[in-house]
């Protein structure tokens, strides 16, 4: 499983709705709205589908952009 921390920059007045919608997506946990427009979230998904998941979030109505703050794929690495 890959784990990515990210911020969703929402249009004015859309943060609460978007946070609720994000929390409904399997594999995404939200951690509140900051400064009235940034939703803190973490996604867990297989590494090969993480980009698609983040594109899905970016394409949601009311999302200006998505900032990935951290990502790890350590448990998917084979030694």
C-alpha angles and dihedrals in degrees: 000000000000117000122205129183114205146163122228112211105211131197115255111286095012102089100093093047093046093049090054092048092048091051089058093059111097111247096022125106122186128209105194141280118291126197088358093281111051122081115198113215145163125211127200117194140129108289093243092058100040094092091053091049092052091046088053090054092046090053095055117117109263097023114124096183145326122238115202107213100178141357136184132185097171096126090054094056115105117211 
